[in-house]
Amino acid sequence: MAIERLDKVLARQGIGSRREVKELVRQKQVTVNGRPAASAEEKVDPDRDILAVSGRALTLRRHLYLMMNKPKGVVSATRDGACPTVLDLVPEHLRRRGLFPAGRLDKDTVGFVLLTDDGDFAHRMLSPKRHVPKTYHAQLERPITDQDVQAFAQGMTLANGEVCLPAQLQPLPQEEGCPMAQVILREGMYHQIKRMFAARGNRVVELRRVKLGNLPLDPTLKPGECREINDKELEQIL
């Protein structure tokens, strides 16, 4: 990033308006490399300088990209009147104005959700023209058959007439004695995987997203935890 005014940098991070930032500086609540900021107009280098507000260090990037391991019962939305949202789980030091989930997982589906404030990136990732693959592991009521694999590979027509693009289906080793399968989609219709298996006379018991593009979910992330995605990892998605 280029050298910028302190108030502009902090406003972009969602700390407050420039007037509010100026007041924080006046109250000695803003530090630059450990010292109180001289003024709201002070020039800083977001790539090198360490900024903190009220003792909390800030993550300074023009855009933020987070990998979250979404747990059950949490909705992929910015707000919801009845249920907790993925934004509610973001730790304070990673919160930023404009953050939203790029794509959705059902309330009861767990796994990889990407959160960002970069609308252009989200648009490219979700664009039907790109067909970014999304990989899921499904716990099923019964094992899949060769006919199921073929039906997924050919593209399926759902009960309401919607036509699904071809998808990859393959069996996985059982987990806790339950049949498992991997599904790779290149689109994202409402409840698509559950509806595809239902069309084959099967039922999804548990569903988790394990990969976006070629970027796998970090296995060290516990349900509800998130971390930043670095630039090299970001390239694995698109």
C-alpha positions in Angstrom: 0.0 0.0 0.0 1.1 3.6 -0.5 1.7 6.1 2.3 -1.7 7.4 3.5 -3.2 9.7 6.1 -3.9 8.0 9.4 -7.6 9.0 9.5 -8.2 7.6 6.0 -6.6 4.3 6.9 -8.6 3.9 10.1 -11.8 4.9 8.5 -11.4 2.3 5.8 -10.8 -0.3 8.5 -14.2 0.5 9.9 -12.9 2.2 13.1 -15.2 5.2 12.5 -15.6 8.4 10.5 -12.6 10.7 10.0 -14.1 13.0 12.7 -14.4 10.1 15.1 -10.8 9.0 14.3 -9.7 12.5 15.1 -11.3 12.3 18.5 -9.7 9.0 19.2 -6.3 10.5 18.3 -7.0 13.5 20.6 -7.8 11.0 23.5 -4.5 9.2 22.8 -6.3 6.0 21.9 -4.5 5.6 18.6 -0.8 4.5 18.5 1.6 4.2 15.6 4.4 1.7 16.2 3.7 1.9 19.9 3.7 5.7 20.3 0.6 7.9 20.5 -0.3 9.3 17.0 0.7 12.9 16.6 -2.5 13.8 14.6 -5.2 12.3 12.5 -3.4 13.7 9.4 -0.2 11.9 10.2 1.1 9.8 7.3 1.5 6.1 7.8 2.5 3.1 5.8 -0.1 0.4 6.3 2.3 -2.3 5.0 5.0 -1.4 7.6 3.5 0.5 10.5 1.8 -1.2 13.4 -1.4 0.7 14.2 -3.5 0.0 17.3 -6.7 1.5 18.7 -7.4 1.4 22.4 -4.6 -1.2 22.7 -5.9 -3.5 20.0 -3.6 -4.0 17.0 -5.3 -3.7 13.6 -5.0 -6.1 10.6 -4.2 -3.7 7.8 -5.1 -4.9 4.3 -7.0 -3.2 1.6 -9.3 -6.2 1.6 -9.8 -8.9 4.1 -10.3 -12.6 3.3 -11.2 -15.1 6.1 -11.5 -18.8 6.1 -14.1 -20.0 8.7 -15.1 -23.4 9.8 -18.8 -22.8 10.1 -20.6 -24.9 12.8 -24.2 -26.1 12.8 -26.9 -23.7 13.7 -25.1 -20.7 12.3 -26.5 -18.9 9.2 -24.4 -17.6 6.3 -25.7 -14.0 6.5 -24.7 -10.6 7.8 -27.7 -10.5 10.1 -30.5 -12.7 11.2 -33.3 -12.1 13.7 -33.4 -15.6 15.1 -30.0 -17.3 14.7 -26.4 -16.4 15.1 -24.6 -15.5 11.9 -21.1 -16.2 10.7 -20.2 -12.5 11.4 -21.1 -13.0 15.0 -18.2 -15.6 15.2 -15.5 -13.3 13.8 -13.1 -12.3 16.6 -12.9 -8.6 17.3 -9.4 -8.0 15.8 -10.6 -9.4 12.4 -13.9 -7.5 12.2 -14.2 -4.9 9.5 -17.0 -2.8 8.1 -18.4 -4.4 4.9 -17.5 -8.0 5.8 -19.9 -10.6 4.3 -20.0 -14.3 3.5 -19.1 -15.0 -0.2 -21.6 -17.7 -0.9 -23.8 -19.6 1.6 -23.9 -22.8 3.5 -27.2 -24.1 4.8 -27.8 -23.6 8.5 -27.1 -27.3 9.2 -24.2 -27.6 6.8 -20.7 -27.1 8.3 -17.3 -26.3 7.0 -15.5 -23.8 4.7 -17.1 -20.4 4.4 -15.2 -17.5 2.9 -15.8 -14.0 4.5 -14.5 -10.9 2.7 -15.2 -7.2 2.1 -14.0 -7.6 -1.5 -17.2 -7.5 -3.6 -15.3 -7.9 -6.9 -13.5 -11.1 -5.7 -16.8 -12.6 -4.4 -18.5 -11.8 -7.7 -15.7 -13.6 -9.6 -15.7 -16.5 -7.3 -19.5 -17.0 -7.5 -19.9 -16.2 -11.2 -21.5 -19.1 -13.1 -19.1 -18.5 -15.9 -16.1 -19.5 -13.7 -17.6 -22.6 -12.2 -15.2 -22.6 -9.2 -15.4 -26.1 -7.8 -16.7 -26.7 -4.3 -15.9 -29.9 -2.5 -18.2 -31.5 0.1 -18.1 -34.6 2.2 -21.5 -36.1 2.8 -22.6 -38.7 5.4 -25.4 -40.7 3.9 -28.3 -42.9 4.9 -27.0 -45.7 2.5 -23.9 -46.3 0.4 -23.7 -44.8 -3.2 -23.9 -47.0 -6.2 -22.2 -46.9 -9.6 -25.5 -45.7 -11.0 -25.4 -42.8 -8.6 -21.9 -41.8 -9.8 -23.1 -42.0 -13.4 -26.2 -39.9 -12.7 -24.2 -37.2 -11.0 -21.6 -37.2 -13.8 -24.3 -36.8 -16.5 -26.1 -33.9 -14.8 -29.4 -34.4 -13.1 -32.8 -33.0 -13.4 -34.4 -32.3 -10.0 -38.0 -32.8 -9.0 -38.9 -29.2 -9.8 -37.3 -29.3 -13.3 -34.1 -27.6 -12.4 -31.1 -29.1 -14.3 -27.8 -29.6 -12.5 -24.4 -29.4 -14.1 -22.4 -32.6 -14.1 -20.9 -33.2 -10.7 -18.2 -35.6 -9.4 -19.3 -38.2 -6.9 -17.1 -40.8 -5.3 -17.3 -43.0 -2.2 -15.2 -42.3 0.8 -14.2 -44.6 3.7 -17.0 -44.9 6.3 -16.9 -42.7 9.3 -18.3 -44.1 12.6 -19.9 -46.9 10.6 -21.8 -44.5 8.3 -21.5 -44.4 4.4 -19.6 -41.4 3.2 -19.2 -39.8 -0.2 -17.3 -36.8 -1.8 -19.2 -34.4 -4.1 -17.6 -31.7 -6.2 -20.0 -29.1 -7.6 -19.4 -26.3 -9.9 -22.6 -24.4 -9.1 -24.6 -23.7 -6.0 -28.4 -24.2 -6.2 -30.5 -24.1 -3.0 -30.0 -27.4 -1.0 -28.5 -28.8 -4.2 -26.6 -31.8 -2.8 -29.4 -32.9 -0.5 -31.9 -32.6 -3.4 -29.6 -34.5 -5.8 -29.2 -37.4 -3.3 -33.0 -37.3 -2.7 -33.6 -37.7 -6.4 -31.5 -40.9 -6.2 -33.5 -42.2 -3.2 -30.8 -41.4 -0.6 -30.7 -39.0 2.2 -27.9 -36.7 3.4 -27.4 -37.1 7.2 -24.4 -34.7 7.6 -22.8 -32.3 5.1 -19.6 -30.4 5.3 -17.7 -28.3 2.8 -14.0 -29.1 2.8 -12.6 -27.1 -0.1 -13.1 -24.0 -2.2 -11.4 -24.2 -5.6 -8.1 -25.9 -4.7 -7.9 -24.5 -1.2 -8.8 -27.0 1.5 -10.3 -26.0 4.9 -7.5 -25.7 7.5 -7.8 -28.8 9.6 -6.6 -26.9 12.7 -9.6 -24.6 12.7 -12.2 -25.8 15.2 -15.9 -25.2 14.5 -16.6 -21.5 14.8 -13.0 -20.5 14.3 -11.5 -18.4 11.4 -8.2 -17.1 10.2 -6.9 -14.9 7.4 -6.3 -16.3 4.0 -2.9 -15.2 2.6 -2.3 -14.1 -1.0 -0.9 -17.5 -2.1 -3.9 -19.3 -0.7 -6.2 -16.9 -2.4 -4.8 -17.8 -5.8 -5.8 -21.4 -5.1 -9.5 -20.4 -5.1 -9.8 -18.7 -8.5 
